[in-house]
Amino acid sequence: LRAKGRNDDAIDALQRSLTIEEKLEDQRGIAVTLNSLGRALQAKGRIDDAIDALQRSLAIGKQLEDQRHIAIVLNSLKRTRHDQG
């Protein structure tokens, strides 16, 4: 959805997914969804919300010791902070 420019739909779907993953206590799923949510929020210009989601994703990635995820989120944070100015 995000790739087609339907960021509002993507944000809604990601928030629903996040709710389910939190109920399931799926930390890896939460981390991945938060990264995607952060990117969608960034695309909508909601930079502060995007950074919050990305920082949460990064924290979970660190807890999981998932170096690949950490690198992906750091890249997302870099892009978002660049947009922030």
TORFIGU-889484 format. One line per 3 residues: number of its first residue (from 1); their letters; for each residue x, y, z of N, C-alpha, C. Coordinates in steps of 0.001 Angstrom, whole numbers, plus 500000, padded with zeros to 6 digits. Each point is the difference from the previous one (the first is absolute). Example, Ala and Ser with C-alpha at 12.3 -4.5 7.8 and 13.67 -1.06 7.14 Angstrom:
BEGIN
1) AS) 513190/494310/507800/499110/501190/500000/500900/501200/500000; 499650/501050/499280/500820/501190/500060/499230/501090/500730
This chain:
BEGIN
1) LRA) 500822/498794/500000/499178/501206/500000/500858/501259/500000; 501074/499961/500797/500867/501174/500086/500637/500287/498648; 500374/498947/499281/500650/500174/498704/499064/500630/498977
4) KGR) 498706/499819/500178/499027/500570/499074/499542/501385/500441; 500625/500547/501029/499648/501334/500454/498766/500043/500882; 499570/498860/500473/498812/499939/500856/500448/499916/501454
7) NDD) 500683/501050/500432/500614/499988/501323/498989/499929/501133; 498859/500652/499861/498996/499926/501068/499521/498566/500185; 499747/499309/498881/499579/498598/500072/501110/499143/500595
10) AID) 501226/500269/499594/501141/499235/500518/500146/500212/501504; 499887/501230/500443/500122/500303/501430/498915/499279/500785; 498771/500040/499510/498901/499302/500685/500266/498498/500078
13) ALQ) 500416/499407/498888/500262/498560/499972/501156/499637/500927; 501031/500815/500006/501152/499732/500861/499634/500134/501477; 499157/500959/500322/499577/500151/501392/499155/498808/500447
16) RSL) 499160/499484/499105/499221/498796/500327/500928/498803/500190; 500969/499881/499120/500972/498915/500104/500777/500092/501311; 500391/501202/500356/500751/500208/501235/499187/499571/501219
19) TIE) 498722/500318/500000/499128/499604/501105/499964/498479/500150; 499883/499309/498882/499969/498533/500027/501335/499445/500487; 501088/500527/499463/501329/499512/500394/500267/500246/501477
22) EKL) 499524/501127/500513/500174/500280/501425/499208/499005/500845; 498783/499661/499572/499208/499005/500733/500683/498638/499988; 500650/499684/498885/500703/498724/499869/501396/500035/500632
25) EDQ) 500418/501186/500411/501340/500213/500558/501091/499568/499019; 499758/500279/498730/500932/499667/498916/500991/501155/499835; 501082/499942/500751/500950/501110/500020/500616/500276/498626
28) RGI) 500355/498960/499287/500586/500199/498670/498981/500657/499063; 498766/499526/500044/498948/500589/499177/499738/501448/500367; 500005/500284/501292/499807/501379/500464/501113/500888/499452
31) AVT) 501227/499529/500103/501146/500792/499539/499900/500305/498507; 499669/498990/499214/499901/500183/498545/498854/500952/499660; 498866/499807/500655/498842/500854/499731/500270/501441/500406
34) LNS) 500661/500195/501131/500325/501365/500424/500916/500692/498998; 500932/499254/499419/500862/500597/498978/499166/500417/498786; 499122/499110/499560/499139/500326/498854/499079/501171/500316
37) LGR) 499469/500009/501210/499134/501100/500421/500776/501314/500011; 501207/499956/500504/500831/501204/500006/500237/500537/498602; 500255/499110/499065/500228/500433/498612/498731/500610/499405
40) ALQ) 498846/499392/500295/498730/500533/499484/499691/501362/500625; 500263/500128/501287/499775/501284/500675/500931/501074/499446; 501227/499614/499713/500952/500936/499400/499471/500505/498660
43) AKG) 499488/499082/499200/499480/500367/498679/498826/500970/500107; 499259/499926/501101/498881/500922/500234/500457/501312/500626; 501292/500109/500302/500511/501217/500613/499831/500040/501507
46) RID) 499627/498886/500583/499815/499915/501456/501320/499537/500621; 500972/500889/499934/501379/499657/500330/500162/499598/501464; 499416/500740/500922/500155/499656/501419/499409/498626/500304
49) DAI) 498825/499716/499440/499385/498683/500193/500859/498909/499362; 500561/500310/498839/500862/499037/499309/501221/499671/500854; 500624/501019/500544/501192/499779/500828/499649/499178/501233
52) DAL) 498856/500268/500610/499572/499213/501167/499856/498522/499638; 499327/499719/498888/499805/498608/499577/501340/499339/499694; 500865/500724/499322/501301/499439/499633/500871/499757/501230
55) QRS) 499949/500890/500964/500788/499799/501215/499497/498793/500791; 498693/499802/500018/499448/498799/500647/500472/498746/499274; 499974/500055/498671/500451/498867/499197/501472/499697/500269
58) LAI) 500796/501038/500068/501428/499837/500260/500242/499363/501367; 499268/500456/501000/500167/499450/501352/499689/498502/500027; 498949/499605/499307/499652/498576/499954/501071/499222/499243
61) GKQ) 500463/500555/498896/501069/499350/499244/501237/499768/500849; 500321/500972/500838/501151/499850/500896/499746/498913/501037; 498778/499955/500536/499663/498949/500966/500130/498616/499370
64) LED) 499608/499905/498736/500062/498725/499284/501402/499698/499468; 500878/500984/500109/501365/499894/499470/499988/499666/498506; 499086/500648/499290/499824/499782/498563/500752/501102/499247
67) QRH) 501236/499718/499654/500860/501007/499376/499461/500485/498660; 499411/499108/499238/499438/500398/498701/498859/500997/500203; 499114/499695/500936/498876/500905/500261/500509/501345/500518
70) IAI) 500968/499954/500879/500569/501246/500531/500526/500864/498864; 500718/499403/499066/500546/500758/498865/498887/500602/499146; 498948/499227/499769/498875/500490/499195/499339/501194/500680
73) VLN) 499769/499888/501300/499323/501080/500724/500890/501237/500092; 501285/499803/500208/500901/501158/500038/499972/500749/498670; 499917/499263/498911/499886/500636/498688/498685/500778/499895
76) SLK) 498918/499409/500483/498705/500690/499985/500048/501262/500853; 500632/499898/501162/500124/501177/500875/500828/501096/499336; 501055/499597/499323/500849/500980/499308/499178/500767/498967
79) RTR) 499230/499269/499211/499171/500647/498974/498959/500926/500625; 499395/499536/501073/498950/500785/500646/500578/501261/500628; 501122/499862/500660/500623/501179/500617/500493/500973/498939
82) HDQ) 500400/499479/498849/500396/500875/498892/498801/500835/499553; 498835/499366/499919/498779/500723/499626/499604/501020/501059; 500371/499711/501244/499663/500896/501106/500777/501313/499887
85) G) 501193/499906/499449/500805/501199/499793/500950/500320/501060
